[in-house]
Amino acid sequence: MHSGQVKSIFSRAMLSCLSFSLLFTVSCKERSSTPTFSFKLPEQGQSFGLGDQVKIELDVPEGTKLSSATYLLDGKEVGVKNNAEAISVSTTDLSLGYKLVTAIVDDGAAKDTLTINIELKSAVKPALYGYQIVNTMPHDTSAYIQGLEYHNGRFLESTGQEKHSTLRWVDVKSGKVLQQIKLDDQYFGEGSSLVGDKVIMLTWESHLGLVFDAKSFKQLSTFPYQSSAEGWGLCFDGTQLIKSDGTNKLWFLNKDTYREESAIEVYDNNGPMDSLNELEYIGGKIYANVYTKNIIVVIDPKTGVIEQQIDFSGLLPVDYFKTDNDRANNVLNGIAWDSAGKRLFVTGKKWPKMFEVKLVAKK
């Protein structure tokens, strides 16, 4: 009986405490409650064409007044209001992809920060091109081409595959390897580019870039990637290195520190263009192979808009490769530009020929 009586007293005490706690919690919520703001416009994930005006408007609870609202797009201030009035933001000078819209609101008693994402897409239908073969040169069929550039009568090539990756200078006319270094077996070689007296070369999944002396091919240093997923293609625009990572993103790297400083997302009129691979910078545009496809796309480096698409189907006979493995790797990859001679070269992984081509607009 004694134990039962204690249990009864304990239960009443607990009930009393719980009741008090609940009342206290409700009371506190009532005293500290603030208006709940949200976005009326735009909708989460809403798509806009590049150049469209984006209306940003808040949903403000009835009877609530705002003393200020500051709006940002990807962290950059785009408008300030001292009320709930909507603003309109131009997307003309922006790049494509997902953008973060932020509103910092103040009702005089407290501040709140709201965020939402929108997507900017390309409304440009790429101009379509084919090709005309101007000249053909022999090429090393063991070269699993990952990077290709033209410099002073030689090709700078980087090749891939485990235990077979190389960096080499190659004679243009004969296809003869003039100088070569084999990478350590741990590395799967990827794109490369000449910057001054150094060659910068990517590796695939090691998340590491390699720096070589351009004359001796002595390895000078390495550098880590930052936010980019992997190492695929690389080119140099004279100011920054441009890197692909197998997605629709292109990363701009400091030419001296190799740190990623910015990025763009690449779209055509149908959406994101994934699997961007080997790169070349030609006349202010980025030319990119699309992995496993016989196309090269031409990209505006400021916006990420694909302006042209070049179809290179038929360069190599479909029955050239005989085994399933070789056929699976029969990939167009390798773009080089002779700026002095205005010559464009393309090839593929383990292809027997290097092609000098002229682009022809399709009707």
N, C-alpha and C positions, 0 to 999 in steps of 0.2 A: 504493500500500500504506500509505503514511503516513497518508493521509486516512482510509482505512478503519479503521486501528487507532484513530485518534482518535475516530471515530464510535462504535466498539465501547466504548471507555472511557467516552465521554459518555453512552451509553445505559445502561450499568451504573450510572453515577453518578445519572442521572435516576431510574432504577428504585429505587435506594436511597433517594433523597430522597422519592419518591412514597410508598414503603412507610412511611417514617418519619412523613411527613405524615399518612397514613391512620391509622396507629397512634396518633399524637398527637391527631388529631381524635376518634377513637373514645374514647380515654382521657379527653379533655376532656368529651365528652358524658356519659360514665359518671359523671364526678365532679360535673358541674353539672346532671344530670338532676333534675327535680322532678316530683311527681305531677301527672297531667293530670286536672283537674276539669271537669265539664260539668253541664248541667241534665238531671235526670231528668224533672222536671216544672216548668213546662208545656212543651209542644212548641213549636217555632218557628212563629210565626204562628197559634197556636191561638186560636179565637174563644170568647168568653164573653159571656153576657148581662149587661147592666148590673145590678148588684146581686148577682151571683154571687160566691161565695168562690173565690179562686184559690189553689191549693196550689202552693207553691214548694219544690222538693226538689232537692238536689244528688246527682249520681252521683260517689261518692268511691271511688277505687281501693282494692282490698282491702289491709288492713294499714296504711292511712293514717289519721291522726287530724287533725282540724281543731282549732286552738286558738281560732278565731273565724270567724264568717261574718256579714257585714253585708249586708242586703238593701235595695234601693231600688226605687221605682217612679216613673219619670219624674224621677229625681234626688232624690226625697224618701224619707227613711229609713222603712221599714215594719217592720223587725224585725232583731234581733241575736241570734245563738246562739253558744255556746262549743263547739258540736259540729256534726254533720251533720244534726241534727234538722230536719225540715220545718217551714215556717210556713204560715199561712193568712191571706190578705189579702182584706179586704172591698172591693168595687168600688162600694158604694152611693153614695158621695159624689163619684164621679169623673165625668168627661165621656167621651163616646164616642170611638172611633177607636183608632189604634195607640198602644200604651204600651210604654215601654222598661223591661224588668226587668233589674236589675243585681245581681250578687252579688260582694262583695269578700271573698275567702277568704284565710286565713292558716293555714299548717300548722306554724308555729313556725320554719320556716327561710326561707320566702319568701311573698310576697303575690301574688295573681293576681286579675284582674278579669274576670268573665264577663258577657255581655249576651245578651238574647234579646227578641224582640218578641211581644206578644199583641195581639189586637184585641177591643175592647169594642163589642158591637152592641146595638141596641135590641130589646127583646122586646115593645115596646108597639105594638099595632095601632092606627093613628090613627083617631079618631072621624071619620066622614064627614059632610060638610055640603054642602048646596046653597045656593041664594040666592033671594031675592024682591026684585024691583026696587021701590024706594020712590019714586024720582024720577029723571028724566033731565035733563041739561043739555047744551047744545051745546058742542062742543069743536073746536079748530083741527085740521083734517085734515093740516096740514103738520108737526104736532108729533110727532116720533119720540121718544115719551116714554121717558125713562130714570130720572127721579126725580120724585116727587110727594109734597107735604106740604100740609096745611091749616093756615093761621095767620090768625086774626082776620078771617075772611070772605074770604080770598084763598087761592088755590093757589100754592105755590112749585113751579115746574116747571123741570126741566132736560131738554134735548133733545139728540139725537145726530145722527150721520152727518157724513161729511167735508164741510167748508166750510158746514155748515148748523146747527152746534151752537149752542144758546142757553141762557141762564138768564133766567127771566121770572117776574113776578108776574101772575096771571090772575084775573079776576073769576069768582066761583063760578057765579052765576046765568046770566050772559050768555056766558061763555067768552071774553070779550074780553081781549086782552093789554093789561095796564095799564102795564107797564114791561118792558124787555127789553134784554139786551146779547148781542151775537154774539161767540162765542169766536174766537180766532185760527184760521185755516184748518188749522193743523197739529194741532189738537186734535179728537178724537172725544169729545164730551161724554157723560158717564154720570151716575150717581146724585148727589144733592145733599141737604144737610140744613142747617137753621137751628140755629146754636149761638150764643145771645146775640145780639149785633149783627152777626154774621158768617154768611155762607153758605159752607159747605164743599162743593166740587164735585169729583168724580172725572173723570179722563179714562181712556179705554180702554187703549190699548197704549203710551201715552207714559210710563207708570210715574210719573205725576206728578199730584198733587192741586192744586187752585186754591182760593184764599181770597179772598172778595169782601166788601166792605161791604154789609150787607143793605139799606140805604136807597138808596145811590147806585149800587150794583153796580160800584163801582170795584174793580179787582183790587188786592189788598193784598200778596199773596205767593203762593209755591208751596211744595210740600213733596214729597219723594220717598217712594215706597213702600219697604218693607223686604223682608219675606219673601213677601208676598202676590203672586200671579202677575200680576193685572191689576186694573183698576178697573171694577166693575160697579155694585152697589147700595150705598146709604148711608142710615143712620138714626141717631138720637140717643136714648139711653135716659135722658137727664138727667144722666148721669155720664160716659159714654164714647160715642164714635162706634162704630158697628158697620158693618163693611164686608164685602161679598161680592166674590169674584174669579172667579166662573164655575165654581168647583169645589164640593165639599160643605163647604168651610171657611168659617167666619165669623170675622173678625178684630176685636178690640176695640182701639180707638185712643184715646190720650190726647187729650182735647178741646182742649188748649192747644198741645201740641207735635205732635200728629197721628202720633206714633210708635206702632207696633203693640206692644201690651203683652201680649196673650194671644190665644188662638184656641180655637175648638171645632170639632169635626167633626159634621156633621148626618146622622142616619140615621133611616129608618123601619124597620119590622119586616122589610123585604126587603133592606136594606143601605144604603150611602151614597146620599144624595140630591144628585146633581150639578146644575150649572147654576143654582144659586141666584142670583137677579137682584135686582130692586128690593125694598127692605126698608121695613118700618114697625114701630115699637115701640108695641104696644097692650096696656095692662093687664098689664105685666110679661112679655109674650111677644113674640117676633119673628115677624112675618108676612112671608113671602117668596114672590115670584113664582118659578116654575120655568120657565126660558126654553124657549120653543116649546110649552109645555103650557098648557092652560086651567085650571090649578090654582094655588092658593095654599096653602102649608103653614104651620102654626103650630108654632113651635119653642120648647122650653124653653131659655133662654139659659145656664143653668148646666150642662146635660148634653148638649145637642144633640139630644135626643129630639124627633121630630115627634109632636105630640100630636093634631093635627087636620089634615084635608085637605079643602079647599073646592073643589068643582067648579063652575067658572064657564062651562061649555060652553053655547053658545046665546045668550050676551049680544049678540053681533054676528052677523047673518046670514052664513052660510058663503059666499054669492055676492056679498057687498058689494064685495070687491076684485076687479077685473077682469083685471089683468095678472099674469103669473107672478111678477114681482118683488114686487108689492104683496101677492100672496097668500103669498109666502114670508115676508114681514115682518108678517103679520097675527097679531101676538103680544099676548096679554094682558100688560100691564106698567104698573104704576102703582097704588099703594095709599096712600090718605090717610085719616087719622082725625081727626075733630073731637071732641076730648076733652070739651069743654063740652056740645055738643049730642048726643054719643054717636052720631055719624053716620059710616058707613063708605063711602068712595068708591073706585071702581075704574074703570080705563080701559085702553086699549091703544095700541100704536104706530100713529099716524095714524088713530086711531078718530074718528068724527064725534060721539061722545057721551061724556059723563062720567056714570057711573051711581052713584046712591046706593042701596046695597043693604042688605038685612037677611039675616043668615045663618039657615038653616033646617036642623035636624038631619035626616039621612036615617034612615029606619027600616030 
